[in-house]
Amino acid sequence: MRLGKFKENTATLRLKMDMSSANFNMYDQVAYRIKFIPHPHAGEKWVIYPTYDYTHCIVDSLEHVDYSICTLEFETRRESYYWVLEALQLYRPKVYEFSRLNITYTVLSKRKLLKLVKGNQVQGWDDPRMPTIKGLRRRGYTADILNAFCKDIGVTRNENVIQYERLQHWARAILNETAPRAMGVLNPILLTITNLSSPLSLEAPDFPFAPERGTHPVLLTPQLYIDASDFRHEDSKDYYGLAPGKSAILKYAFPVRVDEVLLNEKGNVIELKVTADKEGKGPKPRGAITWVSAEEGKSVPTEFRLYNHLFTVECPGDETWESELNPLSLERREGGRVDVSVLKAGEIPPVCSTFQLERVGYFTVDPDSSKETLVLNRVVTLKEGGVKKEEGGEDGGKGKSRKEEQARQLAEKEARKNMDPKDMFRVEGEKEKYGAFDDDGVPTKDAQGELLSKSLVKKLKKEWEKQKRLFESNRK
C-alpha cells in the first residue's frame, strides 16, 4: 500500500479489535486507506492516509492534551479511542462529550455549507451570512463577541437550539462600548436650509454616554442629506420626524421646519426646503434626525449591505433546507452616504473597522471597499428607540407607525387564541403549502403530494401542540 502497488479502494489496513463487541466502532476499524492525492506538507511521498478515528486519539496523546472534548456523536467512539491508546501504550487524555451548537436560521453542517458555496448560493466561505470564522469576522462579529456568546450559552449535554438573537444581543452589548459613533444615510434625499448662508463646524461625541472619550468634527452645510425614512407626507401623533409644516431637530444642531417638498415625475421626494430655528426661539421638537453634508468631499459614497437570516425558518429541515433559503438574505443599498469623519487620515478605514451609524445600526468595513466607494456590512440593527425608522423610504414615508404595528400584532395574537389547532395549517397562506393532513390537522404531504420529512413533521407537530395549549387555556 505504501509503495503505491494497489489502486485506490482496493486495499485498507484495519486494526484487529473486537468483532463481538456491542459497539460497532470496535469492528476492526480502518486505520489507513489509499489516496493518490499530494499531501500539503509531505507532497507525493505518501499515498496512504490515516483515518480520523485512528489519528484523533494518537495526536491527542502525543500533543499531551489533558481533556479531549468532542460533541455527543463521538460518545460511541470513546471505547475505540482508548483501545488504540492502550494497544500502543500511550498516555490517555480524559474524554468529555457535549451537545453540538445549533443556532436558529442557519446550518452548521459542513456538507450543507459546502453545497451552498459550490452552488453559488453564497459568495464563498467568508460570505457574511456563513456561520464560519471567516464569515463571522467579515460580518463584524469580533472574538470578544463570540467568546461572550459562548460563555453565556455554556456547555451542556442536552440537545438544544440557541436563538440567533442571543448572538445579536452580545454584538450590541460589546459594540456599544467599542464602536465610535458617526452619522450616515442609507436612502438620501436632499435637504436645503434656506436661511443658512455658510457652513457651521460642530463637534459630535464618539461615545455619547462617555463624552470624555473624545469627539469628532461634523460640518453642517446649507445643503444636507437626510434619510428618506425621516420624512412623511402625512404626520401622526407618535411620529417625530419631518413632515410638511413640521419641525425636527438636526442632531447636534438646531430645529428645522419643512416649508416646501419637491417631487420627481414618479412622485418621490427629491428635495426638502426648510427653515432653521437657529436661535431656538420656537418650541423644541421631540424628534432628532441624523444627517450628512451634501457638500463635495464632506461625505463618503457608500454601499450598504444589509444582511438578514440565511433561512426563512428557524430550524431548516434535513431534506427541505435548500428550499428554505431566504432569497432576501442580502439587500444592497447603493448610493448611500456616510459622514467623512469615518475616514482615517483621508483614507478608507481598515477592513473590519466597526462603528455605529446613529439611529441606524452597527456597521463594519468590507474588503470590497475602494477609494471610490466605501462598502459597509451591517453587523446588527439597533434596538428601537427615538424616531421610528421605516425601511425603504421611497414610499415617501407612508409606513405604519410603531403603535399601529403593535396594535396589528396584538390583534393577531388575540385571533390565534380562538383558533382551533386543527385549523391552523388550513388558513389562507398556509393551506397552499400542503396537500394532506392527519386527523389532528398536522400536514403530512406537501403541495405536490410528496411526503414531508420526519424532521419537518416533528416541527409542525410542536407548533400544533403550542397552539393547542393556547387554545385550551383561552377556553377555561
N, C-alpha and C positions, 0 to 999 in steps of 0.2 A: 504493500500500500504506500509506504513512504517513498519508494523508488518510482512510483508512478506506473507500475505494471498492470494496475487494474483501472478500468474505466469508472467514472462516477456512478454511484448507486449499485455497483456490483459487489462491493465488499464493505464491511464495517468491523470495527474492533469492539467487542462487547465485554462487560465485566461479568464474571461468574458470581452471581449473587444468590438469590433465594427464590426460585420459581414457585415454591409452595406458600410464599408469604401472602397474607391478605391484602397487602399494599402493592398495587400494580407497579409502583415505582421501583420495586425490588426485583422486577422480572428481567434480570440481566440487561440493564440499560446500556445504550450505546455510549462508548467513550470517545471514539474517533470515527469520522467519516471522510470520504474523499471529495475534495472540491478543487478543481483546477482554476483557481482564482488567485491572482497575485496578492500576497499579504502586504498591507500598507507599510510594515516595518521590515519583514523578512524577505519580501519580494517573492520570487518563484522557487525559493529553496525548499519550501514545504508544500505538499499537496494534500496533507491530512490535517484536519481541523478538529479540535476537541469540542464536545457538546457543552451546553450551558450547565447541565446537571453535573457533569464530571468536573468542570472548571471552577464553578462557583465556590464550592467548599475548599478546594485546594488553594485558590487565590486568597480567600478569606484567611486561611491558616498561615500562609506564607507572609501575608502582609500584617499579621498579628492583630487582626480585627477582634475586638473584645465581644461586640454584640452584632450579630448578623441579623438585620431587621428586614423582613420581607412582608409582602401582602399575603392575605389569607389563602390564595390559591396555591401557595408554596408549602402550606402546612403538611400536606401528604408527602412532600419531598424531604422532610426533616430526617426520616429514618434512613433514606439513601444518602443524604448529606453526611450523617455521622458514620455510616457504613464505610464510605470511601476513605474518610479520615482515619478510621480505625485500621483499615487494611494497609494504609500507607504509614501508619504510626505517626500521624501528625497531630499538632495541637488542635483542640476542639473549641472553637468560639461558642458562645451562648447564642441560641437562636430564638427570636421572637417574631410573631406574625401579627399583623394588624389589618384592618379593613382598607380597601382602596379608597382613594379620594375621588368622589364623584361630585361634579358640580352641575347645577341646572343649566339648561340651554347650551350645552356643549358636549363633545365626546372626547374621551381621553384614550381611546383605543388607537394604538399606533397603526394598525391595519386600516382603520377608517380614516385617520388623518392622512396617511399616505395616499389613499384613494382621492381625497379632496385635493391634494397637491397635484397628483398626476392628471386628474380630471379638470384642472384649471378652475376649480370652484373657488379657490383662494389664490393669492399671488405668490405663495411659497411658504416655506416653513416659518418665515419671520413675518407673515401676514399678521397684523394686529388683532385679527379675530381668532387666531390659533392659540390654543392653550399650551404653547411651547414656551421655553425660556426666552428664545429669540422673539417670539410673537408678543409675549407679555412685556418684554423690555421695550419693544418698538411702540407698544400701546401706551407706555408710560408708567407701568407698574414696576416700581423700584424694589430692590432687595428688602428694604425696610417694610414696605407694604406687604410683600409676600410672607416675610417672617412673622409680622404681626398677625396676619390672617391665619397662618399655620398654628401659631401659639394660641389663638382664640379658639379654633375648632378642636385642638388637642388630638390625642391618639386614642382610638377605640377599636375593639374587635367587632362592633356592631355594624352591619351594613347600613349605610346612610347616604343621603344625597344632600350636599350643602348648597344652600341658596346662593346664587351669584351675587345677590345684594350684600352678603356679608363681606365679600372681597371689595365691593364698591365702597362699603362703609369705611374700611381701613384705608382705602385710597383717599377718600375725602378727609379722614381724620389726620393723616400724615401730611398730605399735600397742603392742607390748610395752614400747617405750621412751617412748611418749607418752600412753597411755591409763591414767589412775589407776584403782586397784582399788576395788571395792565388793563387797558380798555381796547375793545375791538368790536366790530360789527360783522355779522355773517351775511346779511342781506341789506346792503347800504342804500339809503335814499338821501338825497342832498337836502341840507337844511341851511338856509341863508338868514343870518341875523341882520336885519335891515338897518338897525341903529348901532352897529358896531363897525367902526371905521378902520381899526388897526388891531393886530393880534395882541393877545394877553398871555403872558407866561405864568403858569400856575405850577404848584407843587402837589403831587399826589403821593400818599404813603405807599410804601412797598407792602406793608402789612398793617392794615387799618387798626387791628387790635393791639399793635405794638408800635406806635409812631417812632419810638427811639431806634427802631431797626432800619430807618432810612427812608428817603423819598426819591422820586424821580420827576423830572420836569415834563409837563404836558403843555402843548401850545393850543390855545383857544383862538381860532381864526374866524373871520366873518362868515366863511362857508365851512360847514362841518358835514360829516356823515353820521347819521344815526341808523339804528336798525329798524327795518320796516315794521317789525313787530311792536315797536314802541309808538306806533301811530294807529288810530282808528278813525274811521269816518263817523261812527256813532259812539257817543260816550255812554258810560254807565256808572253807577254809584261806587262800585267796587273796583273800578279801573283807574289807575293813577298815572297813565302815560299821557301822550299828547292826543288831542282831538281838535277839530275846528273850534276856535274861540277858547280853547282850554290851555292852561299853563302846566308846565312841569319843570323841575329843576335840572339843569345840565350839571351833572355830578362834578363837584369841586369848583363850581362857578355860581351861576345865578339862574333865576327862573326865566323861561321864555314862553310867549303866548303865540299860538298859531293864528296868523291873520289871513293867509292865503294858501290854497292847496292846488298845485299844478299837476295835471294828469296827462298821460300819453294817449295815443289813439285807442289803446286797449282798455283804458280806464284805470290803469295802475298809477300809483303816486310816483312822481319823479322828482318833485321838489316841494319843500315846505318853506314858506316865507314867514318869519317870526319876528316878534319884537322882544328885546331883552329888558327885564326889570333890573338894570344894573345897580340901582340904588337900594333895591329891596323894599320899596315903599308899599307895594301891593301885598295882598295876603299870601302867605307862604304855602305853595302847593305841597301835597303829601308825597308825590312821586318824584323820583330822581332817575334820570336815564343816562346811559353811557354814550360816548361819542368819540370820534377821532377827527383830526383835522383833514379837510379836503384839499389843503394846500400841497402842491407838488413837493415830494420828498419828506413830508411830515407824517405820513402813514405808509404802511408797508402792504403791497398787494399780497393777498393771502388766499390759499386754497384750504378750505376746512374739510376734513374727512370725519364724518360723524359715524361712529361705529355702534351698531346695535347687536342684539343677540344673534349668534350664528344660526340658531334653530328657532322655529316658531313654537315649539313645545318645550316644556321643562325637561322631560326625560325622553329623548329620541329613542324610538323602538329599534330593536336589533335588526329587523327586516325592513322597516319603513323609514329609517333615518335619512336616507338620501332625498326622499320626497318631502321631508320635513325641514329642509334647509330654508333659511329665511332669505328671500330674494331682495329684501330691503336691509340686509345686514351692514351695508355700506352706502352712505349717502354723501356725495361730493357737493360741496358748495364753493363754486369758483366765483371770483370777483369780490371776495370779502376784503376787509381792511383791518389792520392792527396798528396800534399806536407805535410810533418809531422808537419808543423807549425800550422795546424788547430787543433791539439790536445791540450787539456788543462791539463797541468801537466802530460803529457804522457797518458792521458785517452781520450776516445771518448768524444767529446764536448756534452753539454746538448742538449736534444731534442729541436728542433725549433731554434737552433743557426743557424744564416744565414750569409753567406759570398759570395763574388763574386769570381768565378773562372775566372781569367783574360782571356779575349777573348772568353769565353765560355758562361757564364750566371750566374745568381744568384741561389744559392742552399741552401736548409735548411736540417738539420739533421732529419731523420725519426726515429720514435720509434723502427723500426725493426733493428736498428743498434746494433752490438755486438762487443765484443773485437776483433773478427777475421775480421769482415768486416764493414766498415762504409757505411751506406745507405743514399744517398742524393737524395732529391726530387728537381727537377728543378722548381723554382718559376716562372721565366720568362727569356727569352733569352735577350742577349744584342742587342743593335742597331748595324747594320752592320758598320764595320769600321776596318781599319788595314788589316791584312791578311784575305782574304775571306775563311771562314770555309766551308768545304764540308762535310756534314753528311755522315756517312757510309764509312769510309776511306778504307775499304777492296777492293775497286775498284782500289787501287793503285794511287789515286789522279787524276782520269781521268774525274772528274766532270766538268761541264761547268763553265766558268769564269763569273764574275758579268756582264761584258759588253755583253757577249753572251746571258745571261739570259734577260738583259734589251732589247736587240735587238729582242729577241723572243717575249717578252711581247708587244713591240711596233708594231711588225708585226701582232700579234693577234688583237690588238686594231684597226689597220687600216682595217683589214679584217672585223671586226664587223661593221664598218661604212658603208660597202657596202652590208650588209646582210639584205634582206627584212625580217621584223619581222614575216611574215607568214612562213618563212623557218627556224627560229632559233631553233625550237624544232624538226626539221626533219633532222638535220645534224647527221653525224656519232657520236656516243657516247651519243646522246640524244634520237633519234627516237626509240632506242631499249627499252626505259623505258615506252613507251606509246602505246596504242592500238587504240585510236580515238582522233580526233581533231575537234574544231569548225571551223566556216568559216574564222576566223582570224588566225587559226593555233595554237590556245591555246589548250593544251591537256585536254581531258575530261575523259579519261579512262586509266588505267594502262595497262601494257603488258599482263595481264591475263584477260582483259576485264572488270575489276571492276571499278565502278565509282570512280573518285578521290574525296577526301573530299573537302568541301567548302573552308576550310582554305588553302588547297594546291592550288586549282584553283585560289583563290584570289591572292596568292603569285606569281603564274606563270603569271597571268594577269598583275601584276605590272612589272615583268621583261619584258613582251611583250611591255608594254607602254613605258618603258625606252628605249628599242631597237628601237621602232618606232620613238621616238624623235631624237635619234642619227642618224637613217637612213634618216629622212626627213631633218635634219639640214645639212647633208653632201651633199644632192642633191640641195641645194639652191645655 
